[in-house]
């Protein structure tokens, strides 16, 4: 049996490339997305397309109400998404989001007998979210291997972060090489129901400059 | 301002005592429960009563579909709950459940500015679940303090486990001393809609012997 991987898939550029990398490593991939009350829920349509396009064995969307916790411009509609640079950790940070997502991926990995959890976090061209840093990922992996039956029984789980040290340009170039169709991905925090991006939020700005630096035409559909 | 605590509250005996302890320490308590597709969903009614009875400032129930992951007799109705002792980690273990619950508690704690997360795990009279052990809790705390904005900004979060070294008898005696009304708690994995316990599952067996050892009348309503 080939190695199995649960791959966190938002529908954006990074997670699509991460899925392509996991497949390229020979993993049987199980894509996992969350319907968590996000403002940019249209990303779930993109995630479904990406999962199919990159040959995921399954694509699961878990419903989870992070709106009831709030505290972020992505889950509280009364907080505006910034359309220019801000200092510090941005208001688009969702409290404990990657911890929650990785925890649910851990549960599914345990049921599937998957040895790997892939997550497209990146600590170069990123927004300064604390749960995208390598020290967080390393600590999560230690915790995961104390949390689960499979690990206690001798089958450790690895948290794999292939993008961690890549620039946005590297990520885009790797995705292109591995056959990712970026036209079906969505990065925008304010994407509309038609899949059109605002072009102004931080996620759009980072994506735009990535395509520019890679010398590629930006395939994003903007409002 | 008194110290704030998010308290994981299942509606059972342990989490009720944990809430009473957090209150006794002077914390303003925010109780958190999960509607996660559990077989014994009637425990949520008990949790609401316990939260009110012990003066929680708020009681939040987050919806979360762990049924879609399955892998446990508590979330997959086709797997029977064992009614006699089994060896190893029991089939009632829910993959990564405490990791997921603590992660969501972490998100809420961050939004509230709560310094403490209380969880009633116990490593004495327990079922051998890996995510009830002190080494798991310690690793979660390390991870949590790398995951969050508040921690990165210098306000660490503590995971508090007041029951970790107590026997079931100790827990019951502590609860009684702190005014917990055990008649409103529910421990049974197969509790019916009327709140009546099976008396046969492991959770019932541990609870029964706890009352016996404490020399107290068991207030549980059995089928």
Interface residues (C-beta under 8 A of the other chain):
Chain A: X60 X62 X63 X64 X65 X66 X68 X69 X70 X71 X89 X93 X94 X95 X96 X97 X98 X99 X100 X102 X103 X104 X106 X107 X108 X110 X111 X130 X131 X133 X135 X136 X139 X140 X142 X143 X144 X146 X147 X148 X149 X151 X152
Chain B: X60 X62 X63 X64 X65 X66 X68 X69 X70 X71 X89 X93 X94 X95 X96 X97 X98 X99 X100 X102 X103 X104 X106 X107 X108 X110 X111 X130 X131 X133 X135 X136 X139 X140 X142 X143 X144 X146 X147 X148 X149 X151 X152 X153
